[in-house]
């Protein structure tokens, strides 16, 4: 399951279906490299981006050094506050670390929670570091 989610976030860049994944996607909440598990609440910036919007409206916000674009979603149970769910969640830190000093196309691997992921280094959007994408 995690491998499939990584594949989607690293390669497909598809829209997430709920606001709860926003926290994991931008590296906040309880789901992180050291403590995999259910994500925490969306960051305040994601909530503010949809404060005066409607469900499925386009949204954007700045988080740390990232500018995030997405769609306003209301959570997995569809009764939470609207939050901006990223169109393309960033790769986990382990995927970026696995390609530090490597070139595009180089073989790579990393551990994410209980999964061991093998793949190759791929370039992301402009100014994004290389990240290890699953095979």
C-alpha positions in Angstrom: 0.0 0.0 0.0 2.8 2.5 0.9 4.7 1.5 -2.2 1.6 2.3 -4.3 1.1 5.7 -2.6 4.8 6.5 -3.1 4.5 5.6 -6.8 1.5 7.9 -7.1 3.2 10.8 -5.3 6.5 10.4 -7.0 5.5 9.7 -10.6 1.8 10.2 -11.3 1.3 13.4 -9.4 -2.4 12.8 -9.1 -4.8 14.8 -6.9 -5.3 13.4 -3.4 -8.9 12.6 -2.5 -8.9 14.0 1.0 -7.5 16.8 3.1 -6.0 14.4 5.7 -3.3 13.4 3.2 -2.3 17.1 3.0 -0.4 16.8 6.3 1.5 13.8 5.1 2.2 15.3 1.7 3.8 18.5 3.1 5.6 16.7 5.9 3.5 17.7 8.9 1.3 15.8 11.3 2.1 12.4 12.8 3.2 10.7 9.5 6.8 11.4 8.9 10.0 9.5 8.1 10.7 8.7 11.8 7.1 7.9 12.7 5.1 6.4 9.8 1.4 6.1 10.5 -1.8 8.0 10.0 -1.3 11.6 9.0 -2.1 14.4 11.4 -4.3 17.4 10.7 -3.6 19.6 7.7 -1.2 22.5 8.3 -2.8 25.9 9.1 -1.8 27.2 5.7 -3.8 24.4 4.0 -6.8 25.2 6.1 -6.5 29.0 5.5 -6.2 28.4 1.7 -9.8 27.0 1.7 -11.4 29.0 4.5 -13.6 31.0 2.1 -13.8 28.4 -0.7 -16.0 25.5 -1.7 -15.4 21.8 -2.1 -13.2 21.0 -5.2 -12.2 24.7 -5.7 -8.6 25.3 -6.8 -6.3 26.4 -4.0 -2.7 27.2 -3.2 -0.5 28.0 -0.2 3.1 28.3 0.8 4.5 25.8 3.3 8.1 26.2 4.4 10.0 26.6 1.1 7.3 25.0 -1.1 4.5 26.6 -3.1 1.7 24.1 -3.1 -1.3 24.0 -5.5 -4.2 21.7 -5.1 -7.9 21.3 -4.6 -10.1 22.0 -1.5 -11.1 18.7 0.1 -13.1 17.9 3.3 -11.3 14.9 4.6 -11.8 11.1 4.4 -15.1 11.1 6.3 -16.4 14.1 4.3 -17.2 16.2 7.4 -14.0 17.8 8.3 -13.0 21.4 7.5 -12.0 22.2 3.9 -8.2 22.1 3.4 -6.0 22.4 0.4 -5.0 18.9 -0.7 -1.9 19.0 -2.9 -2.1 18.1 -6.6 1.3 16.6 -6.4 2.6 15.7 -3.0 6.3 16.0 -2.6 8.4 12.8 -2.2 9.3 11.7 1.3 12.6 12.9 2.7 14.0 9.4 2.4 13.5 9.4 -1.3 15.4 12.7 -1.7 18.2 11.5 0.6 18.6 8.3 -1.5 19.5 10.4 -4.6 21.7 13.0 -2.9 24.9 13.3 -5.0 23.4 11.0 -7.7 22.4 11.7 -11.3 19.0 11.2 -13.0 18.5 7.5 -13.8 20.9 6.2 -11.2 19.7 3.2 -9.2 18.5 4.0 -5.6 16.8 2.5 -2.6 15.4 3.7 0.7 13.3 2.5 3.6 9.9 4.1 4.2 8.2 2.8 7.3 8.3 -1.0 7.1 8.8 -1.0 3.3 12.1 -1.2 1.4 11.7 0.7 -1.9 14.1 0.2 -4.9 14.0 2.4 -8.0 15.8 5.1 -9.8 16.5 8.8 -9.4 14.1 11.1 -11.2 14.0 14.8 -11.5 10.9 16.6 -10.2 9.5 20.1 -11.0 11.9 23.0 -11.6 14.2 23.5 -8.5 13.1 20.2 -6.9 15.9 17.8 -6.0 16.3 14.3 -7.5 14.2 11.7 -5.7 14.1 8.0 -5.7 11.0 6.8 -7.6 9.8 3.1 -7.2 10.3 0.8 -10.2 
